[in-house]
Amino acid sequence: MAHTKQALKRARQSTTRRTSHKSERAALKTQFKKLDDALKSGDEKAILEAVRSTQVQVDKAAQHKVMHKNAASRTKSRVAARAKKALTAKPAK
């Protein structure tokens, strides 16, 4: 247990941040699942909407310091690459 006023405050801040970041990470995971579903469906409109909303959510996570800005950039790039691959794939005959 913390002894000083400063350490007590830091403990309170850590708890608050951990809970808010946990909910934001959970929302991000849900968004990735929606993206996967859209990619599996093959519907172009659904894929584009899922990519857009996923990238927005990743940007917000980086802005709120839930994830590092470089990790967010890398994630957005990978999402775009997966979407491009899904959109340009030839339909099976």
C-alpha positions as CSV (number, residue, x, y, z in Angstrom):
1,M,0.0,0.0,0.0
2,A,1.2,3.5,-0.8
3,H,2.3,5.7,2.1
4,T,2.8,9.2,0.7
5,K,0.1,11.5,-0.6
6,Q,1.8,11.4,-4.1
7,A,1.8,7.6,-4.2
8,L,-1.8,7.4,-3.1
9,K,-2.9,9.8,-5.8
10,R,-0.9,7.9,-8.4
11,A,-2.6,4.7,-7.3
12,R,-6.0,6.3,-7.7
13,Q,-5.1,7.6,-11.2
14,S,-3.8,4.2,-12.2
15,T,-7.0,2.5,-11.2
16,T,-9.1,5.1,-13.1
17,R,-7.0,4.9,-16.2
18,R,-6.9,1.1,-16.1
19,T,-10.7,0.8,-16.0
20,S,-11.3,3.4,-18.8
21,H,-8.6,1.8,-21.0
22,K,-10.0,-1.7,-20.4
23,S,-13.4,-0.6,-21.7
24,E,-11.9,1.1,-24.7
25,R,-9.7,-2.0,-25.5
26,A,-12.8,-4.2,-25.3
27,A,-14.7,-1.9,-27.7
28,L,-11.7,-2.1,-30.1
29,K,-11.7,-5.9,-30.0
30,T,-15.4,-5.8,-30.8
31,Q,-14.8,-3.5,-33.7
32,F,-12.1,-5.9,-35.1
33,K,-14.6,-8.8,-34.8
34,K,-17.1,-6.7,-36.8
35,L,-14.4,-6.1,-39.4
36,D,-13.6,-9.8,-39.7
37,D,-17.3,-10.5,-40.2
38,A,-17.5,-7.9,-42.9
39,L,-14.4,-9.3,-44.6
40,K,-15.8,-12.8,-44.6
41,S,-19.2,-11.6,-46.0
42,G,-17.4,-10.1,-49.0
43,D,-20.0,-7.3,-49.2
44,E,-18.1,-4.2,-50.5
45,K,-20.2,-1.6,-48.8
46,A,-20.0,-3.5,-45.4
47,I,-16.2,-3.8,-45.7
48,L,-15.7,-0.2,-46.5
49,E,-17.9,0.9,-43.6
50,A,-16.2,-1.5,-41.2
51,V,-12.7,-0.3,-42.3
52,R,-13.7,3.3,-41.8
53,S,-15.2,2.8,-38.3
54,T,-12.2,0.6,-37.3
55,Q,-9.7,3.2,-38.3
56,V,-11.6,5.9,-36.5
57,Q,-11.7,3.8,-33.3
58,V,-8.0,3.0,-33.5
59,D,-7.2,6.7,-33.9
60,K,-9.3,7.4,-30.8
61,A,-7.5,4.7,-28.9
62,A,-4.1,6.3,-29.8
63,Q,-5.4,9.8,-28.9
64,H,-6.5,8.5,-25.5
65,K,-3.1,6.8,-25.0
66,V,-4.7,3.4,-24.9
67,M,-2.2,2.3,-27.6
68,H,0.9,3.9,-29.0
69,K,0.5,6.2,-32.0
70,N,2.9,4.0,-34.1
71,A,1.0,0.9,-33.1
72,A,-2.2,2.6,-34.2
73,S,-0.6,3.6,-37.5
74,R,0.6,0.0,-38.1
75,T,-2.8,-1.4,-37.2
76,K,-4.6,1.0,-39.6
77,S,-2.2,0.0,-42.4
78,R,-2.8,-3.7,-41.8
79,V,-6.6,-3.2,-41.7
80,A,-6.4,-1.3,-45.1
81,A,-4.2,-4.1,-46.6
82,R,-6.7,-6.8,-45.5
83,A,-9.6,-4.8,-46.9
84,K,-7.8,-4.3,-50.2
85,K,-7.0,-8.0,-50.4
86,A,-10.6,-8.9,-49.7
87,L,-12.0,-6.4,-52.2
88,T,-9.7,-7.4,-55.0
89,A,-10.0,-11.1,-54.5
90,K,-11.6,-12.9,-57.4
91,P,-14.9,-14.6,-56.5
92,A,-14.7,-18.4,-56.4
93,K,-16.4,-20.2,-59.3
